Amino acid sequence: MRLFLALHAIGALVLMTVASPAMANHKGHVAFGIHAGTLGYGPDIYVPISPRLTLRGTGNFFDLEYDETVDGIDYDLDLDLMTAGAVLDLHPFATGFHISFGAFYNDNSAGLGATANQGSSIGSFTVPAGQTVGLRGDLEVDEFSPYIGLGWDSTYMGNSPWSIYLQLGVLFQNDISVALSQTSGPAVSQSDLDAEARSVEDDLDLLEFYPVLSIGLSYSF
């Protein structure tokens, strides 16, 4: 019931915004921008819907290598990220402050390599003395992720065609799934590999709510 009322309130706010009278400094032209942040770097395009409502298309590209040792297992994570989003920026006070609602398409790939050293555990399996076990994993997230955020952007609110903008929000990616296979060493059962995969998933739980922070520059034609 509370969610139903909240959606109605948001809808009413959007309708009032769309129906509001035009501002004197509202340019009403397409704008382009570039940004960098926690999702990576990429372009933006702005299309004004009303004086206080803007549709923003954004793309992000990001490569990252991350190494960490957990419980005697050396992990090497290789991320190749690409996301594309469609976001509505609502300016309720006719200023640069805005609230954002949208969704992102995730075309991401991530490879996980790991070396389990002697004495470390893979599920219920313990690596024997003097030996190591090589592991290979693939990480997957949902293709579509809702987004909510806020920020400051005077692209259509100021007199200058240039604007510096700041975005802060959360991308809801749901659970990250991990599949592990063995590449070397003494045989490990699939059930133990699956147990280790679940352990890695638990370690990645924080990424279910991925923080989005970006800063950029736009120009309105």
Secondary structure in CASP SS format (residue, H / E / C, confidence):
PFRMAT SS
TARGET T0000
AUTHOR 0000-0000-0000
METHOD secondary structure of the structure
MODEL  1
M C 1.00
R H 1.00
L H 1.00
F H 1.00
L H 1.00
A H 1.00
L H 1.00
H H 1.00
A H 1.00
I H 1.00
G H 1.00
A H 1.00
L H 1.00
V H 1.00
L H 1.00
M H 1.00
T H 1.00
V H 1.00
A H 1.00
S C 1.00
P C 1.00
A C 1.00
M C 1.00
A C 1.00
N C 1.00
H C 1.00
K C 1.00
G C 1.00
H C 1.00
V C 1.00
A E 1.00
F E 1.00
G E 1.00
I E 1.00
H E 1.00
A E 1.00
G E 1.00
T C 1.00
L C 1.00
G E 1.00
Y E 1.00
G E 1.00
P E 1.00
D E 1.00
I E 1.00
Y E 1.00
V E 1.00
P E 1.00
I E 1.00
S E 1.00
P C 1.00
R C 1.00
L E 1.00
T E 1.00
L E 1.00
R E 1.00
G E 1.00
T E 1.00
G E 1.00
N E 1.00
F E 1.00
F E 1.00
D E 1.00
L E 1.00
E E 1.00
Y E 1.00
D E 1.00
E E 1.00
T E 1.00
V E 1.00
D C 1.00
G C 1.00
I E 1.00
D E 1.00
Y E 1.00
D E 1.00
L E 1.00
D E 1.00
L E 1.00
D E 1.00
L E 1.00
M E 1.00
T E 1.00
A E 1.00
G E 1.00
A E 1.00
V E 1.00
L E 1.00
D E 1.00
L E 1.00
H C 1.00
P C 1.00
F C 1.00
A C 1.00
T C 1.00
G C 1.00
F E 1.00
H E 1.00
I E 1.00
S E 1.00
F E 1.00
G E 1.00
A E 1.00
F E 1.00
Y E 1.00
N E 1.00
D C 1.00
N C 1.00
S E 1.00
A E 1.00
G E 1.00
L E 1.00
G E 1.00
A E 1.00
T E 1.00
A E 1.00
N C 1.00
Q C 1.00
G C 1.00
S C 1.00
S E 1.00
I E 1.00
G C 1.00
S C 1.00
F E 1.00
T E 1.00
V C 1.00
P C 1.00
A C 1.00
G C 1.00
Q C 1.00
T C 1.00
V E 1.00
G E 1.00
L E 1.00
R E 1.00
G E 1.00
D E 1.00
L E 1.00
E E 1.00
V C 1.00
D C 1.00
E C 1.00
F E 1.00
S E 1.00
P E 1.00
Y E 1.00
I E 1.00
G E 1.00
L E 1.00
G E 1.00
W E 1.00
D C 1.00
S C 1.00
T C 1.00
Y C 1.00
M C 1.00
G C 1.00
N C 1.00
S C 1.00
P C 1.00
W E 1.00
S E 1.00
I E 1.00
Y E 1.00
L E 1.00
Q E 1.00
L E 1.00
G E 1.00
V E 1.00
L E 1.00
F E 1.00
Q C 1.00
N C 1.00
D C 1.00
I C 1.00
S E 1.00
V E 1.00
A E 1.00
L E 1.00
S E 1.00
Q E 1.00
T E 1.00
S E 1.00
G C 1.00
P C 1.00
A C 1.00
V C 1.00
S C 1.00
Q H 1.00
S H 1.00
D H 1.00
L H 1.00
D H 1.00
A H 1.00
E H 1.00
A H 1.00
R H 1.00
S H 1.00
V H 1.00
E H 1.00
D H 1.00
D H 1.00
L C 1.00
D H 1.00
L H 1.00
L H 1.00
E H 1.00
F E 1.00
Y E 1.00
P E 1.00
V E 1.00
L E 1.00
S E 1.00
I E 1.00
G E 1.00
L E 1.00
S E 1.00
Y E 1.00
S E 1.00
F C 1.00
END
